[in-house]
Amino acid sequence: MSKLFKEGITFARYSAAGISAFIFELGLLYVLLRLLEGTSYFSVAIAFVIATVFQYGICHLWVFGSSRRPMRIEYIYFASIMLSGLLWAVGLTALFVDILGISVIVSRAISGIFTGLWDFYLNARFNFRAHAFLRHQL
């Protein structure tokens, strides 16, 4: 199997895991906003954190496999990377809601594209070290 094909499979699996976690996150966000009457930024953060735990499990078991670090350390790396994604998610959602007047759910969906790519790159390069082309120094 060619290297490019393997990398494409990894990206496709990460995308499937990310989309699954993101759909779960949006559903949870909807519940927090509507049923629990949570504030939008707090609800975005809570839904993101819960979905991150879900996504880590999928990434560890199906996408990348183990990083060969102890699982606790691997999860700390993953959570740190996802925290940087959370900052992007909340920031972009706030921009889209407050400045552009887009709904919270639609804003989070749009920001999810950017945060998903950000999280994939950082996890592939620094946490799971899955892609040789991402490890090369320029």
MOJOWO-V596728 format. One record per pair of residues at least 6 apart in sequence whose ideal C-beta (glycine too) atoms are under 7 Angstrom apart, sorted by the first residue. I is the first residue (numbers start at 1). J is the second residue. If there is no record, write none. Layout:
<<I,J> <I,J>>
This chain:
<<7,131> <10,63> <10,64> <10,130> <10,131> <13,62> <13,63> <14,59> <14,63> <14,120> <17,55> <17,58> <17,59> <17,62> <17,63> <18,55> <18,116> <20,58> <21,51> <21,54> <21,55> <21,58> <22,51> <22,112> <24,51> <24,54> <25,47> <25,48> <25,51> <26,105> <26,108> <26,109> <28,47> <28,50> <28,51> <29,43> <29,44> <29,47> <29,105> <29,108> <30,105> <32,38> <32,43> <32,46> <32,47> <33,40> <33,43> <33,104> <40,97> <40,104> <41,90> <41,94> <44,89> <44,90> <44,93> <44,108> <45,86> <45,90> <48,86> <48,89> <52,79> <52,82> <56,75> <56,78> <59,123> <60,66> <60,74> <64,128> <64,130> <67,74> <67,127> <67,128> <67,129> <74,127> <77,126> <77,127> <78,123> <78,127> <81,119> <81,122> <81,123> <81,127> <82,119> <85,115> <85,118> <85,119> <88,111> <88,114> <88,115> <88,118> <89,108> <89,111> <89,115> <92,111> <92,114> <93,104> <93,107> <93,108> <93,111> <96,102> <96,107> <96,110> <96,111> <97,104> <97,107> <121,134> <124,130> <124,131> <124,134> <125,131> <125,134> <125,135> <129,135>>
